[in-house]
């Protein structure tokens, strides 16, 4: 389905899943704001490669409430409307679940502020603009860690569980003008998690029913399905991990 005349904002859009999503949205005809925090060079390189016109880059720090509000104002000024919001930004680092001393309160706070409060602040700031279209969609990039309890660290699992629950609550609160869905990847072939190389991903894939590595484009296609095809769906999640979550 074409997205000609539509606009989109992808947080964390300069790299990985976010960048793959930006490309697909632009290819479908949308004008896209590429959100970034520290990856301005990547964002501008991606911008230069996109088909179509009217795309922009947008700086934003999830931890900074003023930065989020300013980004929302700048997106409105650039586009005058917003049809699609993809919350892809976030961070993590590997900490063994049994090592409670390594996961201290400061790190827990940082994870919850960036990975939960950040997306919430973005949605809160942009919901009034999105409601004006009457047919908008928010896609939160979550993780299978939200419901398996396994992942890079306990704080990350908790933050993604919060995203899943927030998706449910917001789907009720923002309908009918805005649909809210989440996409839940497992291990994806990006540099999101330090120390996880291609060999490790291929080994993990062997324990999944589909026995294939999940690429960022696989997750981006699930995001696109939420945007273009799941018109009667809200509050749900799409799992993209080759079936590994089945155990």
C-alpha positions as CSV (number, residue, x, y, z in Angstrom):
1,X,0.0,0.0,0.0
2,X,1.3,3.5,-0.8
3,X,2.0,6.0,1.9
4,X,2.1,8.9,-0.5
5,X,1.0,12.1,1.3
6,X,1.7,10.5,4.7
7,X,4.4,11.5,7.2
8,X,6.4,9.5,9.7
9,X,8.8,10.0,12.6
10,X,11.1,7.2,13.6
11,X,13.0,7.6,16.8
12,X,16.4,5.9,16.8
13,X,16.1,6.1,13.0
14,X,19.8,6.5,12.1
15,X,20.8,2.9,12.7
16,X,19.6,-0.8,12.9
17,X,15.9,-1.5,13.0
18,X,15.1,2.2,12.9
19,X,17.1,2.9,9.8
20,X,15.6,-0.2,8.0
21,X,12.2,1.2,8.9
22,X,13.0,4.7,7.6
23,X,14.0,3.2,4.3
24,X,10.8,1.2,3.9
25,X,8.6,4.1,4.9
26,X,10.3,6.3,2.3
27,X,10.2,3.7,-0.4
28,X,6.4,3.5,0.3
29,X,6.1,7.2,-0.4
30,X,6.0,8.7,3.1
31,X,8.0,11.8,4.2
32,X,10.1,10.7,7.1
33,X,11.8,12.5,10.1
34,X,14.9,10.5,11.0
35,X,15.3,10.8,14.8
36,X,18.8,10.5,16.3
37,X,20.6,11.3,19.5
38,X,24.4,10.9,18.9
39,X,24.3,9.5,15.3
40,X,23.9,12.7,13.3
41,X,26.4,11.6,10.7
42,X,24.6,8.3,10.2
43,X,21.2,10.1,10.0
44,X,22.4,12.6,7.4
45,X,24.0,9.8,5.3
46,X,20.7,7.9,5.5
47,X,18.8,11.1,4.5
48,X,20.9,11.5,1.4
49,X,20.2,8.0,0.3
50,X,16.4,8.1,0.6
51,X,14.0,8.1,-2.4
52,X,11.5,10.9,-2.5
53,X,11.5,14.4,-1.1
54,X,10.7,16.3,2.1
55,X,12.6,14.0,4.5
56,X,14.3,15.6,7.5
57,X,16.7,14.7,10.3
58,X,15.5,15.4,13.9
59,X,17.8,15.5,17.0
60,X,16.2,14.3,20.2
61,X,17.5,12.9,23.5
62,X,14.9,10.6,25.1
63,X,16.2,11.4,28.6
64,X,15.6,15.1,28.2
65,X,12.0,16.2,28.4
66,X,12.7,19.6,26.9
67,X,14.4,17.9,23.9
68,X,11.4,15.7,23.3
69,X,9.0,18.6,23.4
70,X,11.2,20.6,21.0
71,X,11.5,17.7,18.6
72,X,7.7,17.4,18.6
73,X,7.3,21.0,17.7
74,X,9.9,20.8,15.0
75,X,8.2,17.7,13.4
76,X,5.0,19.6,13.4
77,X,6.7,22.6,11.8
78,X,8.3,20.4,9.1
79,X,5.3,18.4,8.2
80,X,2.1,20.0,9.6
81,X,0.8,16.5,10.4
82,X,2.0,13.1,11.6
83,X,0.5,9.8,10.5
84,X,3.1,7.3,11.8
85,X,5.3,7.3,14.9
86,X,7.8,4.5,15.4
87,X,9.4,4.3,18.8
88,X,12.7,2.5,18.0
89,X,15.2,4.4,20.1
90,X,16.6,2.9,23.3
91,X,19.7,1.3,24.7
92,X,21.0,-1.6,26.7
93,X,24.2,-3.4,27.8
94,X,24.9,-7.0,28.7
95,X,24.7,-7.7,32.5
96,X,24.3,-11.3,33.7
97,X,21.0,-11.7,35.4
98,X,22.5,-13.3,38.5
99,X,24.9,-10.4,39.0
100,X,22.6,-8.1,41.0
101,X,25.5,-6.0,42.2
102,X,26.4,-5.0,38.6
103,X,22.9,-3.8,37.9
104,X,22.8,-0.9,40.4
105,X,20.0,1.7,41.0
106,X,21.6,4.3,38.7
107,X,21.7,1.9,35.8
108,X,18.1,0.8,36.5
109,X,17.0,4.4,36.5
110,X,18.8,5.2,33.3
111,X,17.2,2.2,31.5
112,X,13.7,3.1,32.7
113,X,14.0,6.8,31.8
114,X,15.3,6.1,28.3
115,X,13.4,3.0,27.4
116,X,10.0,3.7,29.1
117,X,9.7,7.4,30.0
118,X,11.3,8.4,26.8
119,X,8.8,6.7,24.4
120,X,6.0,7.8,26.7
121,X,7.1,11.4,26.5
122,X,7.4,11.2,22.7
123,X,3.8,9.8,22.4
124,X,2.4,12.3,24.9
125,X,4.0,15.2,22.9
126,X,2.9,14.0,19.5
127,X,-0.5,12.5,20.2
128,X,-2.4,15.8,19.7
129,X,-0.8,16.2,16.2
130,X,-1.5,12.6,15.3
131,X,-5.1,12.7,16.4
132,X,-5.8,15.4,13.8
133,X,-5.3,13.0,11.0
134,X,-8.1,10.7,12.3
135,X,-6.2,7.6,11.1
136,X,-2.7,7.5,12.7
137,X,-0.6,4.7,14.1
138,X,2.1,4.3,16.7
139,X,4.4,1.3,16.6
140,X,6.5,0.7,19.7
141,X,9.6,-1.5,19.1
142,X,9.5,-3.8,22.2
143,X,11.3,-7.2,22.6
144,X,10.5,-10.8,23.4
145,X,12.4,-10.1,26.6
146,X,9.2,-8.4,27.8
147,X,7.4,-11.8,28.2
148,X,10.3,-14.3,28.4
149,X,12.3,-12.5,31.1
150,X,15.5,-13.3,29.2
151,X,17.6,-10.7,27.6
152,X,20.6,-8.5,27.9
153,X,19.8,-7.6,31.6
154,X,17.0,-7.6,34.0
155,X,16.4,-3.8,33.7
156,X,16.0,-4.2,29.9
157,X,13.4,-7.0,30.4
158,X,11.5,-4.8,32.8
159,X,11.6,-1.8,30.5
160,X,10.2,-3.8,27.6
161,X,7.5,-5.3,29.7
162,X,6.5,-1.8,30.6
163,X,6.4,-0.9,26.8
164,X,4.0,-3.9,26.2
165,X,1.7,-2.8,29.0
166,X,1.8,0.8,27.9
167,X,0.9,-0.2,24.4
168,X,-2.3,-1.9,25.8
169,X,-3.3,1.1,27.8
170,X,-2.6,3.6,25.1
171,X,-4.5,1.5,22.5
172,X,-7.6,2.0,24.7
173,X,-6.9,5.7,25.4
174,X,-6.0,6.9,21.9
175,X,-8.6,5.1,19.8
176,X,-10.3,5.5,17.4
177,X,-8.0,8.2,15.9
178,X,-4.7,6.4,16.7
179,X,-3.9,2.7,16.6
180,X,-1.1,1.6,18.9
181,X,0.8,-1.7,18.3
182,X,4.2,-3.1,19.2
183,X,6.7,-5.3,17.4
184,X,8.7,-7.7,19.5
185,X,12.0,-8.8,18.0
186,X,14.4,-11.3,19.5
187,X,18.1,-11.1,18.7
188,X,18.6,-9.0,15.6
189,X,21.6,-8.6,13.3
190,X,22.5,-5.1,14.5
191,X,25.1,-3.6,16.7
192,X,22.5,-2.9,19.4
193,X,24.0,-5.3,22.0
194,X,27.8,-5.0,22.5
195,X,29.7,-8.3,22.1
196,X,27.1,-10.1,20.1
197,X,28.6,-10.9,16.7
198,X,27.2,-12.8,13.6
199,X,28.5,-16.1,14.8
200,X,26.6,-15.7,18.1
201,X,23.4,-14.8,16.2
202,X,23.8,-17.9,13.9
203,X,24.3,-20.1,17.0
204,X,21.1,-18.7,18.6
205,X,19.2,-19.2,15.4
206,X,19.9,-22.9,15.4
207,X,17.6,-23.2,18.5
208,X,14.7,-21.6,16.7
209,X,12.1,-23.4,14.5
210,X,13.0,-21.3,11.5
211,X,16.7,-21.6,12.0
212,X,17.5,-18.2,10.5
213,X,19.0,-15.0,11.8
214,X,16.5,-12.1,12.2
215,X,17.6,-9.1,10.1
216,X,16.6,-5.5,10.8
217,X,14.6,-5.6,7.6
218,X,12.5,-8.5,9.0
219,X,11.5,-6.3,11.9
220,X,10.9,-3.3,9.7
221,X,8.5,-5.3,7.5
222,X,6.5,-6.1,10.7
223,X,6.4,-2.4,11.4
224,X,5.2,-1.8,7.9
225,X,2.5,-4.4,8.3
226,X,1.2,-2.5,11.4
227,X,1.2,0.7,9.4
228,X,-0.3,-0.4,6.1
229,X,-2.3,-3.7,6.6
230,X,-3.4,-4.2,10.2
231,X,-6.1,-1.5,9.9
232,X,-8.5,-3.3,12.4
233,X,-5.8,-4.1,15.0
234,X,-4.7,-2.1,18.0
235,X,-3.1,-3.1,21.3
236,X,-1.4,-6.2,20.0
237,X,2.1,-7.3,19.3
238,X,3.9,-9.0,16.4
239,X,6.8,-11.3,17.4
240,X,9.7,-11.4,15.1
241,X,12.3,-13.9,16.3
242,X,12.1,-17.0,14.0
243,X,10.0,-18.7,16.7
244,X,12.8,-18.9,19.2
245,X,10.5,-17.6,22.0
246,X,8.7,-20.9,21.8
247,X,11.5,-22.5,23.6
